[in-house]
Every structure is written in structure tokens, then in C-alpha cells.
Amino acid sequence: MLVGFSSLVAASASCSSSDVDETPDGSSSSDGGEESSDGDADAADVPDVEVVTDAGARPDALVDAAPLPITCSSPPCAVALTTVLGNQRGDEGYCAVLSDGTVACWGTNSLGQLGNGDASGTNSALPARVPGLSGITAIDHTCAVGNDGDVWCWSKGPFLQDEASSVTVQTTPVRLPLPGPAKKVAASQLVACAILRDESVVCWGSNDSLQVDPDFTKRGNMAPRTIDLPAGVKEIALGAATFAVYGDGKIMSWGADPGVGRETPLNPDGWPSAVPLGHVTMLDSIDQESCAVANGVGWCWGAPDPSGPPFSWDDPWGRALPIAVDTPEPITRIATTASFMGRESNNRQFYEKHRWCATSVSGAVYCLGLNNAGQAGDGTKEFALAPVRVAGLPAPAAEVKILPYSTCALLTNGKVYCWGSNSTGQLGAGLPKGSVLVPAEVKLP
């Protein structure tokens, strides 16, 4: 029987939302605030908070949670992987940055996610390069950064093409007129942010959750605005809240609550403030759901889970703060989905709970939750009540990305394998519609 790594690390820490920001060993907030490895002392300006990631562990028990390196075994190879954002539940697809700096996408094209100029909504079960993109160094959903600092976006989002920050659908990549060259970009269908090369962070789009400006009177769409943050932001993640990840492992958040992952009297809370996690190496967010890797442990938070049916929300803040997830070994990457409430043909309500998958330090992939299409990867369609190890991957995994009904992993040899539903061609293997229980290799162009 597998013993969960997070259970060992956080054995003495309660995972309830009422005390998740306490450290039972009495450690101070400085436990999560070492200077970053690249010497970026500016990140120390992030306010200290009581962190939970070292609970139950020795102070020096730091885990190397860096993703496993990718070495291209035989082209074509991928070096980065992301999901696309759909028009509705079940619209699924993925994009990969290839080793030659181009981008290939596959799956749904309901909102121009393939970037090929086709406005008919025709899906593709095989990846194809997105025309006009080269020298790409970073990607998030359907926004990419080139080696010249230009940001290119396609599909649906606040792409600055007509009135300030209004949402448009672009079937081919468009260059965003940002105030300077960028290093990283993060985007939802309503809000986007970029880390510029001058180290500033700019955001634009809908301000309904105060993700662009903390002023409650400024709602609707907004043009790019510099966010008041301490220097040193290395990564940005976007859902219903925005997260800035620093080189020293601290994170700050602002936006919707539940969503921001910290205690706040405001909803939404547009003032960037520290989240009670330390040693954070990556974070994934979609809608109100977020998961982070902190010192090799996965932590997730977001909207409450209902009881029922009939469904009711007894504790709206039950998952508002980070809660450790159980994994058999330390992890390097984690990905999550949003929950969904729908109705069957007989008008009966149903609830599909958020799920997560993670890559481990050994290169294994573990998944928890919804498995009606085999997306958990254990060869069955049985709901994964505990983390199950994905079977059939031919090499260790460096990255995992998930959607409600499918999962894709980028392996250390540069190949991508996917499993689960193929209803929109999201497995990228040229297979017919249906479910695939064994990982299938994506046919990269």
C-alpha cells in the first residue's frame, strides 16, 4: 500500500481551511522566504506570512522539485505543453511548443483554437503548426511569447484588437500592442497578464474580479495597466484570481474569493497579498481552482464542494485556503480542472468535481478524480478515489496538462502522450472519437 508523501510531510498539520496557515512546529514565516537561487533579493519584499509547506518536516528537508529535463530523442519533439480554452464543457484541445520554436495545436476549433484561420469550427485529431509563429519561448493556452518579446494570441480573449481590452475571437495569431517586450504571458478568456523584460507586470481585460485595478468603481474592460507588485516575479498564473510566483518561492494573489487562496475580508480582493505557502515552484489555475507545488508537495484550493444530491453548499469557504493533496512521492508539476454543475436529459442535476494530475520526481504521473473516459490513466473508467499511477508511458514525464475528460503528458524524450476522451480529437493521435484508456502518442508535425 502506497503511503502518501504529503501525509508524511504534513502529518502534523491539519488540512482544514480553519488552520491551514498554521505551522505546528512553531516555525516562523521566514521558513518560506529564502533568497532565490538566482540571487534575486528583490523578491524578499513580498510580505512574510505563516507558511505551511514545511509542517512536520525538518527545516533543511528541501525537495528538488524542478521538472525533469527534456532531451529530444528524435525530432519532432515538444519542449512545452499547454491546454486550450473551450467554448463549453467538452471542448478540449492542446498546444505544444516544438523544439524548432514553432507551435502545434490539436483538438477543438470551436473558437479558433487551432490558429489556422478556419472559422468553421472544424476540429482536428492531428496536430498542425500554427501559421506565423516562430522563435516561441513561452506559451499559456493560446498566447505565446517570441524570442523578440512579442506576444501573439489567438482564439478567444482580451486581445487588444479593437476597443481597449474588449474580448474578441481571432482565428489566426495577432500581435498584442503591449507597452514593452515580454518574457512570460498568462491568459484566460477575460483577463491576461504579461511579465515584461523590464520586470514589471501588466494586466488587461475584464476588471470584474479586480484583476486589473483594485478600484471597485472600475469594472468592465481595461487597457494594459502596471500592477503594483514587489520586483522579482518569475511566473504568472490566471484563473478567477491572478497569482504572481517569485523566484524565492513566495506567491502573491489578487482577484475572486474563493480563489485567491488566502484569508481576506474582501470579495473580490484587488490588492496583491501573500498566500500562505513557501518554496512554491509552480502553480496552475483555472476558474476558481488552483493547485501549486511547494517543496515537492501539492496544495489545492478553490470553490467549495457541494453535498448531495440534492446539491447544497454548507461551507462556502471550506476550500478557500491551500489544502495538501496526497501523493505517493514528491511531485514536480501539478494541473487541475474546474468543477462543473450540469443537467441530464431528464433534467436531473449532476456534479463533476475538479480533478488533478501530477508528475513526480521519478517521472511518474499520478491522477485523482473523474475517470469516466479513462482520463485518470489507470486503464479503467472507475473514479479514482485515491491517486492512481498512469500506466503505459514509455519514458518519464516532465510535464502534465489536463482537461476535464482528457490528459496529456510531455515526456523527457520530447514526445507527448495523451489518454481519455477523444471527442474533439484532443488526443492528437489521429484516432476516431471515443475513449482511449492507454496513453497514445501524439503525432507531432
Secondary structure as UniProt FT lines:
FT   HELIX           5..9
FT   TURN            10..12
FT   TURN            17..21
FT   TURN            24..25
FT   HELIX           29..32
FT   TURN            37..38
FT   HELIX           41..45
FT   TURN            53..56
FT   TURN            59..60
FT   STRAND          78..83
FT   TURN            89..90
FT   STRAND          93..98
FT   TURN            99..100
FT   STRAND          103..107
FT   TURN            110..111
FT   TURN            113..114
FT   STRAND          124..129
FT   TURN            131..132
FT   STRAND          136..140
FT   TURN            141..142
FT   STRAND          143..146
FT   TURN            147..148
FT   STRAND          151..158
FT   TURN            164..165
FT   STRAND          167..175
FT   STRAND          182..187
FT   STRAND          191..196
FT   TURN            197..198
FT   STRAND          201..206
FT   TURN            208..209
FT   TURN            216..217
FT   STRAND          221..226
FT   STRAND          233..238
FT   STRAND          241..246
FT   TURN            247..248
FT   STRAND          251..255
FT   TURN            257..259
FT   STRAND          269..274
FT   STRAND          280..286
FT   TURN            287..288
FT   STRAND          289..294
FT   TURN            295..296
FT   STRAND          297..301
FT   TURN            308..311
FT   TURN            316..319
FT   STRAND          323..324
FT   STRAND          331..336
FT   STRAND          340..343
FT   TURN            345..346
FT   STRAND          349..352
FT   STRAND          356..360
FT   TURN            361..362
FT   STRAND          365..369
FT   TURN            372..373
FT   TURN            375..376
FT   STRAND          384..389
FT   STRAND          397..403
FT   TURN            404..405
FT   STRAND          406..411
FT   TURN            412..413
FT   STRAND          416..421
FT   TURN            423..424
FT   TURN            426..427
FT   STRAND          435..441
//
